[in-house]
Amino acid sequence: MPQGVAWIKDAATDIDPEIRSVALSSGGSVTYDYLVVCPGIQLDWDKIPGMAEAMESPAASSNYRYDLAPKTWDMIRNLKSGTAVFTQPSGPIKCAGAPQKIACLAADSWRKQGVLRDIRVVMVLPTPGIATRKSNRPPCW
Ligand SMILES: Cc1cc2nc3c(=O)[nH]c(=O)nc-3n(C[C@H](O)[C@H](O)[C@H](O)COP(=O)(O)OP(=O)(O)OC[C@H]3O[C@@H](n4cnc5c(N)ncnc54)[C@H](O)[C@@H]3O)c2cc1C
């Protein structure tokens, strides 16, 4: 933390702009002069039927959930043949390049292991191509 900054390790549960106060899940509250709210994106697996269950299965993983990234690596490491499908979701996502990056890293790992020729790598995109000018969002490589 930079000097003069206090990190409040708590969750904001409510904001009252009238009295400039943020309520905390621990029960307390913090007042402010200026407030910048940047809560990121909430992953909502249930928007896609079966996706939450798929994440718990041995056949699917997502690097958008940081605790699942090691599972992705285990799946890549242990796959010696078959089909690997990588998907880039449509709609707001944290990083358009993330699914493309892991597809390239996985293919490179399979190439190094000498099994790439036995694995069909499929990349499903909502855009006309990878990092195309027609893409409606910039990749963040
Ligand atoms: C696999 C992957 C690879 C990526 N690679 C790149 C890359 O190479 N280059 C690049 O530029 N970007 C990359 N990104 C995207 C980048 O990580 C995000 O764009 C960036 O983290 C978004 O920052 P943010 O602050 O908006 O949200 P977040 O990083 O999601 O931060 C929001 C924070 O708010 C907290 N929060 C939410 N609600 C509350 C609440 N009520 N109370 C208190 N705290 C709360 C959350 O816990 C979280 O810590 C990648 C993302 C992923 C998933």
The ligand as an ORCA input file, in Angstrom:
! r2SCAN-3c Opt
* xyz 0 1
  C      -7.330    -14.643    -17.069
  C      -7.305    -13.147    -17.232
  C      -6.263    -12.558    -17.931
  C      -6.211    -11.185    -18.106
  N      -5.154    -10.651    -18.785
  C      -5.062     -9.318    -18.926
  C      -3.943     -8.719    -19.583
  O      -3.020     -9.403    -20.019
  N      -3.918     -7.375    -19.711
  C      -4.920     -6.571    -19.220
  O      -4.845     -5.349    -19.359
  N      -5.983     -7.115    -18.593
  C      -6.081     -8.451    -18.432
  N      -7.159     -8.996    -17.792
  C      -8.244     -8.105    -17.383
  C      -7.970     -7.391    -16.081
  O      -7.615     -8.339    -15.088
  C      -9.255     -6.668    -15.703
  O      -9.664     -5.858    -16.771
  C      -9.047     -5.812    -14.470
  O      -8.643     -6.604    -13.386
  C     -10.335     -5.112    -14.120
  O     -10.070     -4.281    -13.010
  P     -11.220     -3.739    -12.102
  O     -10.538     -2.992    -11.000
  O     -12.240     -3.056    -12.951
  O     -11.959     -5.037    -11.528
  P     -11.390     -6.201    -10.588
  O      -9.942     -6.491    -10.851
  O     -12.386     -7.315    -10.727
  O     -11.458     -5.569     -9.120
  C     -12.703     -5.305     -8.495
  C     -12.487     -5.507     -7.011
  O     -13.623     -5.031     -6.306
  C     -13.903     -5.936     -5.268
  N     -15.315     -5.778     -4.894
  C     -16.420     -6.059     -5.613
  N     -17.533     -5.788     -4.916
  C     -17.119     -5.299     -3.734
  C     -17.810     -4.829     -2.582
  N     -19.138     -4.781     -2.503
  N     -17.070     -4.419     -1.533
  C     -15.706     -4.424     -1.567
  N     -14.993     -4.854     -2.644
  C     -15.708     -5.286     -3.693
  C     -13.602     -7.304     -5.858
  O     -13.393     -8.253     -4.835
  C     -12.311     -6.981     -6.625
  O     -11.174     -7.134     -5.824
  C      -7.240    -10.369    -17.574
  C      -8.286    -10.951    -16.876
  C      -8.349    -12.321    -16.696
  C      -9.485    -12.929    -15.916
*
